[in-house]
Amino acid sequence: MNGLASLPEHVLRLVESSAIAEFATVSAATVPIDTPTYYFPSDDLATLDVATGLAYPAKADRARRNPRVGMLIEGSKDEPVVSIRGRAAVRDSDVAANALRYIAETGFEGISYGLPWSEARKAVWYWTRLIVEIMPERIMWWDRPADMERAPQVWSAPANQVFPASDPGPAGKPSSPAKWPQRDWREIAKDGLARNILPHLTVCDADGYPLPIRTIDCTLVGDRFRCTLPGWLPWKIAGTATLTYIGLETFVGEVETEGNAVWLNVERALPQLPMMLNPQRVLQPTDELRETLLGRLREETARRGQPIPTLPEEPPAPTRLARVRFARFGTSAPTVEGTT
């Protein structure tokens, strides 16, 4: 049974028309990492799909290693909140086709800052993508954020559900991880707090699924973040967690509960992808960063026995559901990729 297609109309409408989801994976060190990411349902609604650059494939690598993932989709104060446990399958057997699909799903105007497609298409390090398909295993939803003081409605996949597997992993050793500049986490925390937005906390549930949830209050007290969370949660607050401000400032530590407060004892911040700190650099990075990304792209395409894609002179036409998203957000929906 298709979980997305079985959702109530108002919930499905949100899922089809939104663009950004909190997408959480688990690292080899069992750290749940939430990366707010552009998502796009498959046309038949069998999966919710996300993508990441082949030049910075960390979150896809995590999903291939551990397919238990989590997603959170939110709307306005009068729209639903949707929490999803899913199984991920990584698609990288044809990265050229992935690039075309990604452009068809996202457009390019939202990150081009006025660049015409004739220039934007040169950013092959950005458009060459791994796609991660997420088939829901459990979907929980509340009709509005205010309803999160009580238990959600729940859809669960049947016990005999067959989840797709990832494409076979590429041969050889992965390209060496890029060493992005790293500041002290306290400096990064100042940037996060200055956004004046509510961050998301991510903890693995008892079955190992990393589930993000938005805080309703968060302050920094010494070396700890003090958070208040909604009254009903899909997991026990314990163990390793991350706290992120739109994926750009992300902190790792252990959580503990004291009364109504949840404390994150910060150990470190995750590295920040430099071009995401300045969105205008996504398609036009510095020369040094461009060479770093192109070098990794060459290595990763070679591991897969594929050429670096040549993008068409005209962008592909939007998909059916891309047009739904564009109707909500304009000619191009926003994209977010802050951490690797």
N, C-alpha and C positions, 0 to 999 in steps of 0.2 A: 504493500500500500504506500502511495506517495504521501509523505508527511506534509510537505508544503502545500500540495493541492487540496489537502483535507482541512486546512486551517479555515476558520471563519473569514468571511469576506473582508472585514475591516483589517484583520491581521495580515491576510495575504496581500491586500492592497499596499500596506506599509512595506512588506518585504519586497514586493515587486518594484516599488517606486523609490525606495531609499538607495543610497549609494555607498555609505561607509558603515562598516561593521567593526566592532572590536573582534579581532581574530587572535585566538590564543593557542599556542603550541607549547610543547614541553621539551626542554633541552636535555642533552645527554646527562647533565648533572641534576635532572629532575626539577629544574626551575621553570615554572609556568610563565611564559612571556606573551604579553598582549601587544599586538601591533595593529592599531587601527588601519584598516585597509579597504580599498575599493573592492566591492563584491558585485557579482552579477549572477543571478540564477540562470541555470540552463533553460533553454526554450521550453522543455517539457516539465520543468520544475522538479526534476529528480534530484538535482544537486544545487547547492550554493557554491559558487566558484570564486576564488581569489587568485591573484597572480603576484609574482615578484620577479625582479630583474635577474636574468641568468648571471649577471656580473656580481650580484649580491644575493645569493640563493639561500641564506641561512634558514629562513623560516620554512621554505619548502624542504630543505634537508631535514629539519626537525620533524616535519609532518611525514616524510618518507620513513624516518626511523621509528617514529611513534605516531600512528594514525589517529590516536585519540586527541581531538581538538575541541575547542569551544568557540562560540560566537555570541555576540550580543548586538541586537539591532534595536535602535531607539528612534522615536519620532519626537513630536512636540509634546507638551504637557497634556494634550487631549488625545494622543495617539498611543498605541500599544508599546509595551516593552517585551522583546522576544529573546529568550535565552535558549541556545541550542547546543546540545551535545552531538558531535558528529564524528564520522570516520572519514579520514582524508585519503585521497589518491592523487599522487603527483603525476602530471602529464608533461613529459619533455621529449617524447620520441620525434616531435616535429616542431621545433621552436619557431620556424618561419610561420607555420600555421597559427601557432600561439600568438605571435606578434600581430597578425592580421585580426585575430579574434579580439585581442585586447583593445586594439584601436577601435574596432567596430563597437565594442561595449562601452568604451570610455570617451570616445572622441579625443581631441587633443587640445582644443581651445582653452580648457580649464587650467592647463599648466603651461601654455605657450607664451603667455604675457605678450600677445600680439604678433608672435612669430607666425609667418605663413607656413603652410604644410611643406612647401619646398625647402624650408630651413629646418623645421621641426623633424622631418623624416631623417635627417642626418644623425639624430641622437639614437643611433642603433643600440648603444649600451643600455638605454632606457627601455626601448620598445621590445627588445628580445626577451621573452618571458618564459618562465615556468608557470603553468597553471595548476592550481590545487583544487580539485573537486571535493566538496564536503557533502556527504549524504547524511541527513539527520538520523540520529539514533533515538534522540528524545528532544521534544520541543516543549518549552514552558513559556507561557505568556500571561501577561497582565493587560487589562484593557487600557490602563493609564498608569503612569508612574505613582500616582497617589494610592493605587490599589496594592502596592508592594508591601503593605503591612500584613497582608494575608497570603495564603498559599495561591500559586498560579493554577491556571488550567494546564493540562498536560496531555500531549500526544506521545506515544511510545511506539517504536517500530516493532513489528511482530518478531517473536523469538527466532523464526526461521529466516529473517531478513538476510540476504546476501549482499555484503558491502564490496564495492569494487576495490581492486588492488592497484597500487602504483605501477607505472611503467618500470621495466627493469632499470636498476641504477646504472649510471655510466661507468665505464671502465677507468682504471687508473686512479691516481690520487687527486683529491680535490685541489683546486687552485689555492694558493696560500691566502689565508684571510688577510684582508687589507687592515693595516694598522691605522685606524682613524685617531686623530688627536683626542686625548682624554683629559678632562678637567676633574678637579676634586668634586665629589658628589654634592657637597654643600653649595658650591657655586652653581651647579646645575639645578639644585633645588630652588634657588632664588629665581631662576628663570621660569621654572614651573609654577611657583606660587604667584609670580607676577602676571601670569595669564588670567588670573581671577576666574578660573573655571574649576569644575569639580572633576578630580581625576578618577580613574577606574582602578579597582583592586582586583587582582586575579589570584585565586587559590585553586588547587586541584581538589576535586571532590573525592569521595571514598572509592570511586571506581577509576580514578586516575585521569578524569577529564578536567582540563583547565578552564575554569568558568570566570569570566570577567563580570563585574558588577560596578555600577557607578556609585561613588560615595555620595552622601548627602551633606557631609561636612568634612573638612580635612585641614589640619594645621600642622606645622612643624614645631615640635617641642624638643629642644636639644638635638639629639641624634635620632629622634623617633618621629614618625608621622602619627598623629592621633586622628583616627577616622571614625565617623559615624556612618553606619550602613542602614539600608532599609530593614524593616521589621521581619521580613521573611527572606531567607537565603537558601540557595540550592546546594549549599555545602557547609560543613563545619569549618569554623575559622581556626585553622591550625596549620603549622608547618611553614614551608617556604612559600613566599608570595612575592608579587611585584606590584608596584603602584606606578601608573603612567599618566602623564599629561599629554594627550593626543599622540602618543608614541614618540615624542621628541625628548622628553625627560622621563626616564624610566628607572626605578629604584628597586633593588633586590634586597630581601631580608627575611627574617622570621617574624611571624605575626603571633600576637597573644591578645586575649580578651580580658578586659578589666571592667566589669559592670556593663554599661552600654557602649564603652569605648573599645575600639580595635586599634592596637598599636603595631606599627611596622618598625622593627629595629633594623635600621638601614645598615647594610654591609658595603654596598657599592652602587654605582649607577652603571647602566649599560652604555656602551659606546654609541655615539651619535653619528649618523651618516652625514657628512659635511654638506652635501648639496641640498639636504632637506631643511637645514637650518636657514637657508635662503632659497625659497621656492623658485626664484627667478633663475637659479643655477641648475635646476633639474635638467633642462634641455641644453643649457649653455654653461657647463661647469668650467672651472679653471683648467688651464692646460695640463697641470700636474694631475688633477683629479680625473680628467678625461683619459689620460694615458693609463692611469691605474685601472679604471673601469674597462677600457678597451683591452688591456692586457689580461684581465680576468676573463673577459668575454671570449677572447681567443682561446684561452686554455679550456674553458668549459664547453665551448662548441666542439673543439678538437676531441675532448673526452667522449663526446656523443657521436663523433663521426659525421658532424653536420657543418655546413658552411655558416658564416655569419649572414643573417638574412639581408637581402636587398629589398628595401621597402618600395612600394609602388609610387608612381608620380602623383596619384590621387589617393586620398585615404579611402578605405573601404566604407561602404554604406553602414549606417547604424543598424543594429539588430532590433527586433521587435521590442524587446524589453529595454534596450537603450533609449528608444524613443519615449517609453513611459518615464524613464528617469529624467530625460531631458525636459519633458513636459513639466516636471516638478522643479528642476534646478536650473533650467536654461539650456543653452545650446550644448553645454558640456558640464557634466557633473564633476564635483571636486574629487581629487585623488589625494590619498594620504599614505605616506610611507616614511616613518621616522627612524625606526631602528632596524637593524639587520637580523 
